[in-house]
Amino acid sequence: MKLWVIIVNILLWPGRKLVRRFPDLGTAERNLIHNVTNYVVWLSLICGLLIYVLIKTMPAA
């Protein structure tokens, strides 16, 4: 379980890093930037994994 927490913290790091660049934003804006950044990171990871699985499982032509 601790390994999963470490992996999730690494994947959520870009959102926290980006929010720190804009200290003057309000709470709602900071949360929006954080959530959208994390959504993009997770979506990219899932798409990359899906492409990898598709390439590995496709039969040779």
C-alpha positions in Angstrom: 0.0 0.0 0.0 2.8 2.4 0.7 4.2 1.9 -2.8 0.8 3.0 -4.2 0.9 6.2 -2.1 4.4 7.0 -3.4 3.3 6.4 -7.0 0.2 8.6 -6.6 2.3 11.4 -5.0 4.7 11.3 -7.9 1.8 11.5 -10.4 0.1 14.4 -8.6 3.4 16.4 -8.3 3.0 18.4 -11.5 -0.3 19.8 -10.3 1.1 21.0 -7.0 4.2 22.4 -8.8 2.1 24.4 -11.3 -0.2 25.8 -8.5 2.9 27.1 -6.6 3.8 29.3 -9.6 0.7 31.4 -9.2 0.4 32.3 -5.5 -2.0 35.2 -6.2 -4.9 33.0 -7.4 -7.9 32.3 -5.3 -8.7 28.9 -3.8 -11.2 28.0 -6.6 -8.7 28.8 -9.4 -5.9 26.9 -7.7 -8.1 23.9 -7.2 -9.1 24.1 -10.9 -5.5 24.3 -12.2 -4.5 21.5 -9.8 -7.3 19.2 -10.9 -7.0 19.8 -14.6 -3.2 19.2 -14.5 -3.7 16.0 -12.6 -6.4 14.9 -15.1 -4.1 15.5 -18.0 -1.3 13.6 -16.3 -3.5 10.6 -15.5 -5.1 10.7 -19.0 -1.7 10.7 -20.6 -0.6 7.8 -18.5 -3.7 5.7 -19.3 -3.5 6.5 -23.0 0.2 5.6 -23.1 -0.5 2.3 -21.3 -3.4 1.6 -23.7 -1.2 2.3 -26.8 1.6 0.1 -25.3 -0.8 -2.8 -24.7 -2.3 -2.5 -28.2 1.1 -2.5 -29.8 2.2 -5.5 -27.8 -0.9 -7.6 -28.3 -1.5 -6.9 -32.1 -0.6 -9.8 -34.3 2.3 -9.5 -36.7 1.2 -8.6 -40.2 
